[in-house]
Amino acid sequence: MKIKERTKKKKHTGKIIALIVIVGIASAVAYSYYQQKESEAHQWHWVSSGPFSINKNQYKLGENIFMIVNGLQPTDVGEIDIVDPEGGVYSKIPFNGTMKSSFKQFFKPVTERSLALCNATALVGNWNIVFKGVSYKSIPFKIINEFIPGEESGSGMAPVPKGLYPC
């Protein structure tokens, strides 16, 4: 009689262990799947025009915009104009293919750079990277009305002082 009881206990113990192993494997697969989806969401999707590329087409307030220039020809000489939502030139970056065929540049739109941009929400909208002196198409990008964590009160996002307030 004791042998039958031991056999039943061993069968139940084996089933429980098998169930734990299956649940563990299913959990690991689900975790791996969601980790992969999360990492895909954080990958950059480069937007290009000729040798010019930016890391994505939509940014949050306070986020850096990364630009890579790779493969400039010696005849490629000009200027990159960063155009804000109001149509003003926010920043200019010269380039010369005879001097450098590639370079990296980053910028972060902030209110301190331009008096025409009164506060952080003035940065929100459709921007353009325009190439002067060459025939490459401009690269549009958008800044959405959402701060990256930690930038809500970060530098460069404060309103322009009252005496200089153009709005």
Contacts in CASP RR format, 6 or more apart in sequence:
PFRMAT RR
TARGET T0000
AUTHOR 0000-0000-0000
METHOD contacts of the structure
MODEL  1
MKIKERTKKKKHTGKIIALIVIVGIASAVAYSYYQQKESEAHQWHWVSSG
PFSINKNQYKLGENIFMIVNGLQPTDVGEIDIVDPEGGVYSKIPFNGTMK
SSFKQFFKPVTERSLALCNATALVGNWNIVFKGVSYKSIPFKIINEFIPG
EESGSGMAPVPKGLYPC
44 55 0 8 1.000
44 56 0 8 1.000
44 66 0 8 1.000
45 55 0 8 1.000
45 56 0 8 1.000
45 57 0 8 1.000
46 53 0 8 1.000
46 54 0 8 1.000
46 55 0 8 1.000
46 56 0 8 1.000
46 68 0 8 1.000
47 53 0 8 1.000
47 54 0 8 1.000
47 55 0 8 1.000
47 56 0 8 1.000
47 57 0 8 1.000
47 139 0 8 1.000
47 141 0 8 1.000
48 139 0 8 1.000
49 129 0 8 1.000
49 131 0 8 1.000
49 136 0 8 1.000
49 137 0 8 1.000
49 138 0 8 1.000
49 139 0 8 1.000
50 136 0 8 1.000
51 69 0 8 1.000
51 70 0 8 1.000
51 71 0 8 1.000
51 72 0 8 1.000
51 73 0 8 1.000
51 76 0 8 1.000
51 102 0 8 1.000
51 136 0 8 1.000
52 67 0 8 1.000
52 68 0 8 1.000
52 69 0 8 1.000
52 80 0 8 1.000
52 129 0 8 1.000
52 131 0 8 1.000
52 136 0 8 1.000
52 139 0 8 1.000
53 67 0 8 1.000
53 68 0 8 1.000
53 69 0 8 1.000
53 70 0 8 1.000
54 65 0 8 1.000
54 66 0 8 1.000
54 67 0 8 1.000
54 129 0 8 1.000
54 139 0 8 1.000
54 141 0 8 1.000
55 65 0 8 1.000
55 66 0 8 1.000
55 67 0 8 1.000
56 141 0 8 1.000
57 140 0 8 1.000
57 141 0 8 1.000
57 142 0 8 1.000
58 141 0 8 1.000
58 142 0 8 1.000
58 143 0 8 1.000
58 144 0 8 1.000
59 65 0 8 1.000
59 141 0 8 1.000
59 142 0 8 1.000
59 143 0 8 1.000
59 144 0 8 1.000
60 143 0 8 1.000
60 144 0 8 1.000
60 146 0 8 1.000
60 147 0 8 1.000
60 148 0 8 1.000
60 151 0 8 1.000
61 120 0 8 1.000
61 123 0 8 1.000
61 124 0 8 1.000
61 143 0 8 1.000
61 144 0 8 1.000
61 145 0 8 1.000
61 146 0 8 1.000
61 147 0 8 1.000
61 148 0 8 1.000
61 151 0 8 1.000
61 157 0 8 1.000
62 108 0 8 1.000
62 109 0 8 1.000
62 110 0 8 1.000
62 147 0 8 1.000
62 148 0 8 1.000
62 151 0 8 1.000
62 154 0 8 1.000
62 157 0 8 1.000
63 108 0 8 1.000
63 143 0 8 1.000
63 148 0 8 1.000
63 151 0 8 1.000
64 106 0 8 1.000
64 107 0 8 1.000
64 108 0 8 1.000
65 106 0 8 1.000
65 107 0 8 1.000
65 108 0 8 1.000
65 109 0 8 1.000
65 141 0 8 1.000
66 104 0 8 1.000
66 105 0 8 1.000
66 106 0 8 1.000
67 80 0 8 1.000
67 104 0 8 1.000
67 105 0 8 1.000
67 106 0 8 1.000
67 107 0 8 1.000
67 129 0 8 1.000
68 102 0 8 1.000
68 104 0 8 1.000
68 105 0 8 1.000
69 95 0 8 1.000
69 102 0 8 1.000
69 103 0 8 1.000
69 104 0 8 1.000
69 105 0 8 1.000
70 101 0 8 1.000
70 102 0 8 1.000
71 101 0 8 1.000
71 102 0 8 1.000
72 95 0 8 1.000
72 96 0 8 1.000
72 97 0 8 1.000
72 100 0 8 1.000
72 101 0 8 1.000
72 102 0 8 1.000
73 97 0 8 1.000
73 101 0 8 1.000
74 97 0 8 1.000
74 98 0 8 1.000
75 97 0 8 1.000
76 95 0 8 1.000
76 96 0 8 1.000
76 97 0 8 1.000
76 134 0 8 1.000
77 95 0 8 1.000
77 96 0 8 1.000
77 97 0 8 1.000
77 98 0 8 1.000
77 133 0 8 1.000
77 134 0 8 1.000
78 94 0 8 1.000
78 95 0 8 1.000
78 96 0 8 1.000
78 131 0 8 1.000
78 132 0 8 1.000
78 133 0 8 1.000
78 134 0 8 1.000
79 92 0 8 1.000
79 93 0 8 1.000
79 94 0 8 1.000
79 95 0 8 1.000
79 131 0 8 1.000
79 132 0 8 1.000
79 133 0 8 1.000
80 92 0 8 1.000
80 93 0 8 1.000
80 94 0 8 1.000
80 95 0 8 1.000
80 105 0 8 1.000
80 129 0 8 1.000
80 130 0 8 1.000
80 131 0 8 1.000
80 132 0 8 1.000
81 89 0 8 1.000
81 91 0 8 1.000
81 92 0 8 1.000
81 129 0 8 1.000
81 130 0 8 1.000
81 131 0 8 1.000
81 132 0 8 1.000
82 89 0 8 1.000
82 90 0 8 1.000
82 91 0 8 1.000
82 92 0 8 1.000
82 93 0 8 1.000
82 107 0 8 1.000
82 109 0 8 1.000
82 127 0 8 1.000
82 128 0 8 1.000
82 129 0 8 1.000
83 89 0 8 1.000
83 90 0 8 1.000
83 127 0 8 1.000
83 128 0 8 1.000
83 129 0 8 1.000
83 130 0 8 1.000
83 138 0 8 1.000
84 90 0 8 1.000
84 109 0 8 1.000
84 114 0 8 1.000
84 116 0 8 1.000
84 117 0 8 1.000
84 123 0 8 1.000
84 127 0 8 1.000
85 122 0 8 1.000
85 123 0 8 1.000
85 124 0 8 1.000
85 125 0 8 1.000
85 126 0 8 1.000
85 127 0 8 1.000
85 143 0 8 1.000
86 116 0 8 1.000
86 117 0 8 1.000
86 122 0 8 1.000
88 114 0 8 1.000
88 116 0 8 1.000
90 109 0 8 1.000
90 113 0 8 1.000
90 114 0 8 1.000
90 117 0 8 1.000
90 127 0 8 1.000
91 107 0 8 1.000
91 113 0 8 1.000
93 105 0 8 1.000
95 103 0 8 1.000
109 117 0 8 1.000
109 123 0 8 1.000
109 127 0 8 1.000
109 143 0 8 1.000
110 123 0 8 1.000
110 155 0 8 1.000
110 156 0 8 1.000
110 157 0 8 1.000
111 117 0 8 1.000
111 118 0 8 1.000
111 119 0 8 1.000
111 120 0 8 1.000
111 122 0 8 1.000
111 123 0 8 1.000
111 156 0 8 1.000
111 157 0 8 1.000
111 158 0 8 1.000
111 159 0 8 1.000
111 160 0 8 1.000
112 155 0 8 1.000
112 156 0 8 1.000
112 158 0 8 1.000
115 160 0 8 1.000
115 164 0 8 1.000
115 166 0 8 1.000
116 122 0 8 1.000
116 166 0 8 1.000
117 123 0 8 1.000
118 159 0 8 1.000
118 160 0 8 1.000
118 165 0 8 1.000
118 166 0 8 1.000
118 167 0 8 1.000
119 157 0 8 1.000
119 158 0 8 1.000
119 159 0 8 1.000
119 160 0 8 1.000
120 147 0 8 1.000
120 157 0 8 1.000
121 145 0 8 1.000
122 167 0 8 1.000
123 143 0 8 1.000
124 143 0 8 1.000
124 144 0 8 1.000
124 145 0 8 1.000
125 142 0 8 1.000
125 143 0 8 1.000
125 144 0 8 1.000
126 140 0 8 1.000
126 141 0 8 1.000
126 142 0 8 1.000
127 140 0 8 1.000
127 141 0 8 1.000
127 142 0 8 1.000
127 143 0 8 1.000
128 138 0 8 1.000
128 139 0 8 1.000
128 140 0 8 1.000
128 141 0 8 1.000
129 138 0 8 1.000
129 139 0 8 1.000
129 140 0 8 1.000
129 141 0 8 1.000
130 138 0 8 1.000
131 137 0 8 1.000
131 138 0 8 1.000
147 157 0 8 1.000
151 157 0 8 1.000
159 165 0 8 1.000
160 166 0 8 1.000
END
